[in-house]
Amino acid sequence: MRYKLLPAAAAVTAVIGVAALVGFASATRADDFVRESIPNKWITPLIPEDLDKLDYPAYYKDLDRARLESFTGRYKLSLLTLRKAKDADPVQVALIRATSQSALGQKDAAVDTLSDPKVADDAGVRVLRARVLSELGKHDQAITILQQVIDGDKESVAGHYYLGRINEAAGHMDAARKAYAFFQPFIDKLFAESIDDAERLTLIGRGIDRWATINSEYKNRVALHNMILEKCFGQAYLRVDRDYWPAKLAAAEFHVARDDEETAVKLLKSVLEQNPREIRSLAVLGRIAVKQFNFDGGDRSVDFIRKVDPDAVEADLLETRNLLQQRRPKDAQRVVQRVIDRQPKNIEAMGLLAAVYALQLHEDQMNAVLRQVDKLDPGNAVAYLEVAEQLGAMRQYPRAAAKYLVAIERAPWWTEAYNGLGLLYTQSGDEDEAYKVLEQARVLDPFNYATTNYLKLLDDYRKYAKKETAHFVVVYDEKTDPVIPLYFSDYLESIYKDVTGAFKHEPSRKTYIEVFPTHDAFSVRTTGSPWIGTVGASTGSVIAMVAPRKGKHTMGAYNWAQVLRHEFTHTVTLSATDNRIAHWMTEGLAVYEEDTPLRWEWVPMLYNAVKKKQLFTMDNLTWGFVRPKRPSDRQLAYAQSYWICKYIEDTFGHDKMLAMLEEFRKGREQSDVFPEILGKSLSAFQADFFAWTEKEVSTWGYDEETTKKYDKLAKEAEGLIRSRQYEAALKAWNEIVKLRPMDALPHQRLAGLYLTKEIHQPEKAIEHLERLHKVELHDNRYAKRIARVERDIGQLGKAVAYGIQAVYVDPYDMDAHELLAELYAKTNNAAGEQRERRTIAILEDWSKTGGADAQRATNPG
């Protein structure tokens, strides 16, 4: 299954061709138009640094210039220009001045401007004054003013739309519904009459969308999607006024609500090309970046907003979300508190504060904030959704589900809440419940991409085969991956006691191992997005994996057994700590339980990090995983986390490690756990650990003097091999491996030399081949070579062990299965030989029928 654009018919393709230019991506149902992978890179480059010089039409007067300057983000310049606008319409002057003042953060001044008796009674001035008051958190005053506007003009589009929007912000959903009901008749009017006012069209489109959304009307009026995009937003900026960027912003937000960020970003780029200082667009762009874990993109949006308005609430709210996504609740609390200090009734901020407490597992404080929200808005769903998402991110599944259900009960029209609960259920292994919830979401909005991706995945998942054992359920696509059940289950049961015994804990339920035929399907399964760059992930009781085979839509062959041991360690440590273990520790323990040497590529990386003082501090280690600053940061975080766990085990003992896990289970923070269990403050532990790392790398041979000697000897030794002076080459490479034992090249050369006819010392070759195999994740050549060498010297038991390892690294390698079958025959293991012969026959049939290629043919890239 590919999660991308699937043109159902020529007519659909034609529509989508236009959509790529004008942002009508929802012109087809989401069932037919499913997004392709979206890279983070399209976020940050879209925020422009500078403003180009404006070209004014020759006939423009000062008032016209000021209006254009304000509309394109040159707010200070527009205020200066207005000073020169003599005898201009005072209403127009007030509207332009207040718009620029408000954008610059001078909102009280904007209210004063709009309250001048000379202009205060104008309907447009009143609407703008209400909007600014609402931005100051004074919703009640704003609502009163807008009601007066409507009392004076029952047909005021702006009055009704902003009355609905501000009532929503204040938590008055019944009043919002009443205001938005004004827009229902426009559904027919838009086909009967032509509207040549871009602002009016845009507000009508926004109003119809909110009316349809909160009344669950999209399920009955599927055509509304296209109508709003084409008849309202598209008409506004394509036919009526091509420079009217608010219509593009409205279209972008429409797409964001349907999880179509790619189209939204294209539209936002166009908005920011016209007005690089448009705060709402910058905030929307920042939220998309944060959602995709592009934290630097989120920071950049925050910075640009504050360049326009240093005290912008939008910047504080976005920064809070960014910090929450990074799991930095204490920092997030400091930022969101600034908003609440200024606007005590800001419901969005209160919801985020509750989420801050949820992320810290401060249940009482979280509930206290939710009670405050309920007093302001008894039917509020927003705060509960914020809390649910943070609890879900911490894998606190039952608690998160409870909050999602409250949000759904209070806002049964809100697709985002259904999608969140659906993803939560998939991550916790409750696929049947997930399907029910997502089906409800699809009924509400058949155009939502997240809903469609999840449901397509679950539709496929329901067709998968299952093999259940005492402690595991292996789920797989038997057509594309027929060898999975022949090996996975037995291996998993063989490691169960080792891993659970190491942590003295057994999960309360069976662990599901879900093997997906494509990487996109795996990514959607784990995150809802088809762009996650890994082969395995544990969400607790569910371990999701990409099929370990070569293929256009997979990640290639890999040592699935090692990955399963790593991921099952996550399952056990997460269960043992009620999902409260520090991120770096669960990763470090998972690598530690792999029981393999340091990977070759980690060695120079760790050496440089130690010598250049670039190791992460204990406080920053987790952010190496979730917020890498450099390309190597994530790998360094894995390696350092493993190192720390090894250091604790070697220095303090395994019982201390188990005691730390118990404290994490209680919700304790590492700043408390380390001194209590290890008898050292976090800073003292860090100093001791850093000193230990210096000793560790001192024998690795990467210092300048040893490197020069290594390079010189390696060059000479390579020459000796080329000239077939194998005895001399052997002596040279043995000297080299002593200089730098943590390097693959000496081991490769020594293995080859020991296997030459001239030297022929296979036992010594095996020592080096084993060292190479232990850290090889993707290539089974070392395992196969060891198996054959052991076979040839009569060590058939060892040969079988490495024949199995060869199959573990690449289960679709026919040569590996034939080798293992031969070895089983030589050791009179009839059952093993029978399994291999059966596997070979399966692979032969699989290959004849197209195998993985058949899957690719049905899902062209």
QUIBEL-V893599 format. One record per run of one state. SS is the DSSP state (hx for helix, st for strand, lp for the rest). FROM is the first residue (numbers start at 1). LEN is the number of residues. If there is no record, write none. Layout:
ss->SS from->FROM len->LEN
ss->SS from->FROM len->LEN
//
This chain:
ss->lp from->1 len->4
ss->st from->5 len->1
ss->lp from->6 len->4
ss->hx from->10 len->13
ss->lp from->23 len->2
ss->hx from->25 len->3
ss->lp from->28 len->5
ss->st from->33 len->1
ss->lp from->34 len->6
ss->hx from->40 len->3
ss->lp from->43 len->1
ss->hx from->44 len->3
ss->lp from->47 len->15
ss->hx from->62 len->10
ss->lp from->72 len->3
ss->hx from->75 len->9
ss->lp from->84 len->6
ss->hx from->90 len->14
ss->lp from->104 len->3
ss->hx from->107 len->8
ss->lp from->115 len->8
ss->hx from->123 len->13
ss->lp from->136 len->3
ss->hx from->139 len->14
ss->lp from->153 len->4
ss->hx from->157 len->14
ss->lp from->171 len->2
ss->hx from->173 len->11
ss->lp from->184 len->2
ss->hx from->186 len->7
ss->lp from->193 len->5
ss->hx from->198 len->17
ss->lp from->215 len->9
ss->hx from->224 len->17
ss->lp from->241 len->4
ss->hx from->245 len->12
ss->lp from->257 len->4
ss->hx from->261 len->14
ss->lp from->275 len->4
ss->hx from->279 len->13
ss->lp from->292 len->3
ss->hx from->295 len->14
ss->lp from->309 len->4
ss->hx from->313 len->13
ss->lp from->326 len->3
ss->hx from->329 len->14
ss->lp from->343 len->4
ss->hx from->347 len->13
ss->lp from->360 len->3
ss->hx from->363 len->14
ss->lp from->377 len->5
ss->hx from->382 len->12
ss->lp from->394 len->3
ss->hx from->397 len->14
ss->lp from->411 len->4
ss->hx from->415 len->13
ss->lp from->428 len->3
ss->hx from->431 len->14
ss->lp from->445 len->4
ss->hx from->449 len->13
ss->lp from->462 len->3
ss->st from->465 len->4
ss->lp from->469 len->3
ss->st from->472 len->5
ss->lp from->477 len->7
ss->hx from->484 len->20
ss->lp from->504 len->7
ss->st from->511 len->6
ss->lp from->517 len->2
ss->hx from->519 len->9
ss->lp from->528 len->8
ss->st from->536 len->3
ss->lp from->539 len->3
ss->st from->542 len->5
ss->lp from->547 len->13
ss->hx from->560 len->17
ss->lp from->577 len->6
ss->hx from->583 len->12
ss->lp from->595 len->5
ss->hx from->600 len->12
ss->lp from->612 len->9
ss->hx from->621 len->6
ss->lp from->627 len->6
ss->hx from->633 len->20
ss->lp from->653 len->1
ss->hx from->654 len->12
ss->lp from->666 len->4
ss->hx from->670 len->9
ss->lp from->679 len->3
ss->hx from->682 len->16
ss->lp from->698 len->6
ss->hx from->704 len->19
ss->lp from->723 len->3
ss->hx from->726 len->14
ss->lp from->740 len->4
ss->hx from->744 len->11
ss->lp from->755 len->7
ss->hx from->762 len->13
ss->lp from->775 len->6
ss->hx from->781 len->12
ss->lp from->793 len->3
ss->hx from->796 len->14
ss->lp from->810 len->4
ss->hx from->814 len->13
ss->lp from->827 len->3
ss->hx from->830 len->19
ss->lp from->849 len->2
ss->hx from->851 len->8
ss->lp from->859 len->3
//
